[in-house]
Amino acid sequence: MSKFITVLGTTYEIVFVDEKEEPRIKGKDGFVDKTQCKIYITKYNEESGFKNWKQYEAEIMRHEIIHAFMIESGLDNNWQHPNEFGQDETTIDWFAIQWHKINKIFLNLGI
């Protein structure tokens, strides 16, 4: 079952898949394909060994949705991973400006 969200004006499809359906998911909990505007999430269920698999699935979805926002904001290619600790003001500003839009999606999805 797919879900659809709008990320800064771009529609993304959230697809729940296993390795047979999407080989690129192998070894991952999820990923974003920006060329197709799809968010792939690994299918989990009671048999997956997670006691709270729905909670874990929600965490993965939030993580991948943030990636989609980074992509649509144009920050995905400019992201730096500094070796020192501290706050990147660009990141803080981005979250401050975009958070209400992200939170609306999370609330609509019940995650």
N, C-alpha and C positions, 0 to 999 in steps of 0.2 A: 504494500500500500504506500503510495507516494503522498507527500505533503508538499504544498507550495507556499513559499514566502516571498515577500518583496523586500529586497535589500537595496536601499537607496535608489529606488526606481527600477531595479533589475529583478526579474522573477527568477527564483532558484527553485529547483525541484529537489526535495529531500527524498532519497531513495534508500530503502533498507535492503541490503544484499548480503549474499554469502560469496565465497570464493568461486563457486561454480557459475554464478550469475555475473560476477565482476572480478576477474583475476587480479586487478590492481589493488583490491582490498586486502590481499593476502598479507598477513602480519601487521595489519593496521586496524584500528577501531573505527576510523573514518578518514575521509579526505574530501577536498573540494576540487572539482574539475572546472576551472574558470572558463575553459573553452566551450563547455556545454552548459554552464550555469547549473551544475548539479552538485549536490552534497550527498556523498555516499556514506552510509552508516552501516557497520557490520550488524547483521541480525543476531540478536541474543535472545535467549529464552531460559526457562527453568533448567534445561539440560546443559546450559553453557557453563554451569559451575558457579555462577554469581548468585549470591543470596538476594541481593537487591539489584537485579539486572535492569529493571526499569529506571532506577535512580542512576545507574551507570550509563545507560543509554542516553538519558537526559543530559548528563555531564558531557558526553561525546557530542551531542547535538549542539549544546551551547558553545563548545570549543570550535566546532566547524563553522557555526554561524558567525562567530567572531572573525574567523578567517575570511568568510565571504564579505563581511563589512570592510575588512582591511583591503581586500581586492577591489571592491567597488569604490573605496576611498582613494585608491591609487597608491596606497602605502605598502602593498605587498612586495613590490620590486625595490622599495627604498628602505626596507626594514633592516636594521642593524642589530647585531647581538653583541653588545660591548662586554668585555671581560670583567669590567668593574661593576660593583653594586651601585645602585642608585636609581633615581627616577628619571625617565626620559620625558621632558616636558611636552614634546610632541605627542607622545602616547597619552599622557594625562589629558591634554587638551582634546584629543580625538575622542577618548571615552566620555569626557564631560559633555561634548557636543552631541555625540551619537547615542549615548546610553538609553535615553527614553525611547528611541526607535527600536533598539535591540530588546529592551525590556518588554515592549508591546508584543513583539514576536514571541518571546519566551512565555508570556502570559497567555497568548492565544493558543500556543502549543501545549500549555499545561506543564511546562518544564521549568 
